[in-house]
Amino acid sequence: MPQTVVAPCIRMIVTSSSKLKTGTLFIVPCTGGHLGREKDSSNLVRIPDLEVSKHHCRIQYDQERRQYFIQDLGSRNGSFLNDARLSQSKDTSELHVLTHGDTLSVGGTRLLLHIHPGMETCDECEPGQVQALDMTSANQVIQMANTSDARKKQLKLLKKAYGLDKDAFCEPGDVMNKKKYKDRADIRRVKVGSDAPNQPDAIPSSVHRPINADNKGRKLLEKMGWKTGEGLGKEKSGRVEPVCLSRSVTVVFNILQTARLQN
């Protein structure tokens, strides 16, 4: 007598959702069904989320291929199988194969799909096991937070016991606090000033003394063969005496007077 093959069902477990409790279980049999927002007999998987369409997607079973398929029915926000969108907005998608371990995301809900042979299950698709694991994780987070608070409280008690609670070095940033820190160097610069005299960087030039030997212009002339007391030019017949300041002023005054008369 041939053994009857029982078609497996899909166990959808909620792993994260903004509307459903983590660990909520949905079962889709081989007769198939819909996933949507409305409370309808055809919606085997109902998610009361405005981001989910009334009839969001359809799940069906192929007896010959012994596989489950999913099809998006032209939803606005789309269906995501393993983070891949099935179709564009308001477009009906093609049939996509569902396998064990796939993830289906619709709206703000993420579902884990388990397809076991016969009536078998596992810890990952049992609501009690998933919710217990979620509670354990939440308790660990709370315990870590409580441990951190207890450590800070114990540290404050130790500082108080040894009289260190009011010291500046115990609180970071108090040393540089504007209300407590005094910039004495800035106060000294304002009230006292600097003791060093103001010395010029270079001696100003004058017509009554020769240019210093460190002058760049003089060094350039000496490289071209000029010596102290000689005139400028090829024949060294240029003027040796400096131009008198009073004469320069007189020349400028005469030029200005001539310009005024011409105007």
C-alpha positions in Angstrom: 0.0 0.0 0.0 1.6 3.3 -1.1 2.3 5.8 1.7 0.3 9.0 1.6 2.5 12.1 1.4 1.1 14.9 3.6 1.6 18.3 2.2 3.5 20.5 4.6 2.1 23.8 5.9 3.9 27.1 6.3 4.5 28.3 9.8 4.9 32.1 9.8 6.4 33.5 13.0 6.6 37.3 13.7 10.2 38.3 14.5 9.6 42.0 14.6 6.5 44.2 14.1 5.0 47.6 15.1 1.5 46.1 15.3 1.9 42.5 16.3 3.5 40.8 19.3 6.8 39.1 18.7 6.3 35.3 18.4 2.8 35.5 17.0 2.2 32.4 14.8 0.3 32.2 11.5 -0.3 28.9 9.8 -0.9 28.7 6.0 -2.1 25.2 4.9 -1.7 23.7 1.4 -5.1 25.2 0.4 -3.4 28.6 0.4 -4.7 31.9 1.4 -4.2 35.7 1.5 -2.2 38.1 3.6 -3.8 41.5 4.2 -5.1 44.2 6.5 -8.9 43.5 6.5 -10.6 41.0 8.8 -11.7 38.7 6.0 -12.1 34.9 5.8 -9.7 34.8 2.9 -7.0 36.6 4.8 -5.3 33.8 6.8 -2.6 36.2 7.8 -4.1 39.5 9.0 -1.8 42.4 9.9 -3.7 45.5 11.1 -1.3 48.0 9.6 -2.2 50.9 7.3 1.0 50.2 5.3 -0.5 46.8 4.4 -3.2 46.6 1.7 -6.6 45.0 2.2 -5.5 42.0 0.1 -1.7 42.4 0.0 -0.4 39.1 -1.4 -1.5 35.5 -2.1 0.1 32.3 -1.1 -0.7 29.0 -3.0 0.6 25.5 -3.1 1.5 23.5 -6.2 0.7 19.8 -5.8 2.8 18.7 -8.7 5.9 20.6 -7.8 5.2 20.3 -4.0 6.2 23.9 -3.5 4.7 27.1 -2.1 4.5 30.2 -4.2 3.8 33.9 -3.3 2.4 36.6 -5.5 2.0 40.3 -4.7 -1.5 41.5 -5.7 -0.5 45.0 -6.6 0.0 46.5 -3.2 1.1 50.1 -2.7 4.1 49.5 -0.4 5.1 46.1 -1.8 6.1 42.7 -0.5 9.7 41.9 0.3 11.0 38.3 0.1 14.4 38.0 1.6 14.7 41.9 1.4 14.0 41.8 -2.4 10.8 43.5 -3.6 8.5 41.3 -5.6 7.1 44.0 -7.9 6.7 47.8 -8.3 3.9 49.7 -6.6 0.4 48.7 -7.7 1.8 46.0 -10.1 0.9 42.4 -9.7 4.1 40.3 -9.4 5.0 36.9 -10.8 4.9 33.8 -8.7 8.0 33.4 -6.4 9.0 30.2 -4.7 8.9 30.0 -0.9 11.4 27.9 0.9 12.2 27.0 4.4 14.0 29.9 6.3 12.8 32.7 4.0 11.8 36.0 5.5 8.8 38.0 4.3 8.4 41.7 5.1 5.1 43.6 4.6 4.6 47.1 6.1 6.3 47.2 9.5 6.1 43.5 10.1 8.8 40.9 9.4 7.9 37.2 9.2 10.1 34.1 9.4 8.8 31.2 7.2 9.3 27.6 8.3 8.2 24.7 6.1 8.6 21.4 7.9 7.6 18.0 6.5 4.4 16.6 8.0 3.6 18.0 11.5 7.2 18.7 12.6 8.2 21.9 14.3 11.3 23.5 15.8 12.2 26.0 18.5 12.4 28.8 16.0 8.7 28.4 14.9 7.2 27.7 18.3 5.6 30.9 19.8 6.4 30.0 23.4 10.1 29.4 22.6 10.4 32.6 20.5 8.7 34.8 23.2 10.8 33.2 26.0 14.0 34.0 24.0 12.8 37.6 23.4 12.0 38.0 27.1 15.4 36.6 28.1 17.1 39.2 25.8 15.0 42.0 27.2 15.9 40.9 30.8 19.6 40.8 29.9 19.4 44.4 28.6 17.6 45.5 31.8 20.1 43.7 34.0 23.0 45.4 32.2 21.4 48.8 32.7 20.8 48.0 36.4 24.4 46.8 36.8 25.7 50.1 35.3 23.4 52.2 37.6 24.6 50.2 40.6 28.2 50.7 39.7 27.8 54.5 39.4 25.9 54.6 42.7 28.7 52.6 44.5 31.4 54.9 43.0 29.6 57.9 44.4 29.4 56.3 47.8 33.1 55.6 47.8 33.9 59.2 46.8 31.7 60.5 49.6 33.2 58.1 52.2 36.8 59.3 51.4 35.8 62.9 51.0 36.5 63.1 47.3 33.0 64.0 46.2 33.8 67.8 46.2 37.3 67.7 44.7 37.8 69.2 41.3 39.6 66.2 39.9 36.7 63.9 40.5 34.4 65.6 38.0 35.8 65.9 34.5 35.6 69.4 33.1 35.5 71.2 36.4 39.1 72.3 36.1 38.4 74.2 32.9 35.0 75.4 34.1 34.7 79.1 33.3 33.1 79.9 36.6 36.0 78.3 38.7 39.1 78.6 36.4 40.9 82.0 36.5 43.3 82.8 33.6 46.0 84.6 35.7 48.2 85.0 32.7 45.6 87.0 30.9 45.0 89.2 34.0 48.7 89.8 34.3 49.0 90.8 30.6 46.1 93.3 31.1 47.3 94.9 34.4 51.1 94.6 34.3 52.0 94.2 30.7 55.4 93.0 29.3 58.8 94.0 30.9 60.7 93.7 27.6 61.3 97.1 25.9 60.0 97.6 22.5 63.0 97.3 20.2 62.9 98.0 16.5 63.7 95.1 14.1 65.9 97.2 11.9 67.6 100.6 12.0 65.8 103.1 9.8 67.8 104.4 6.8 69.2 108.0 6.8 71.0 110.3 4.3 73.5 111.2 6.9 75.1 107.7 7.2 76.0 105.0 4.6 73.8 102.0 4.1 74.6 99.0 6.4 76.8 96.2 5.1 74.0 93.8 5.6 71.7 95.6 3.2 70.6 93.4 0.3 70.9 96.2 -2.2 74.4 97.0 -1.1 75.4 93.3 -1.4 74.0 93.2 -4.9 76.0 96.2 -6.0 79.2 94.8 -4.4 78.8 91.6 -6.4 78.7 93.7 -9.6 82.0 95.4 -8.6 80.9 98.5 -6.8 82.9 99.7 -3.8 82.3 102.3 -1.1 83.0 105.9 -2.3 82.7 105.1 -6.0 80.0 106.4 -8.3 77.5 104.2 -10.2 77.5 103.4 -13.9 80.0 101.8 -16.3 82.5 104.6 -16.0 81.8 105.0 -12.3 81.0 108.7 -13.0 77.6 108.7 -11.3 76.7 110.8 -8.3 78.4 109.9 -5.1 76.7 112.2 -2.6 73.2 111.4 -1.5 70.3 113.4 -2.8 69.5 116.2 -0.4 66.1 116.0 1.3 65.4 119.7 1.1 66.2 119.8 -2.6 63.8 116.9 -3.1 61.0 118.8 -1.3 61.7 121.9 -3.4 61.5 120.0 -6.6 58.2 118.4 -5.7 56.9 121.8 -4.6 57.9 123.4 -8.0 56.2 120.6 -9.9 52.9 121.1 -8.0 53.1 124.9 -8.6 53.6 124.3 -12.3 50.6 122.0 -12.5 48.4 124.5 -10.8 49.4 127.3 -13.2 48.7 125.1 -16.2 45.2 124.3 -14.8 
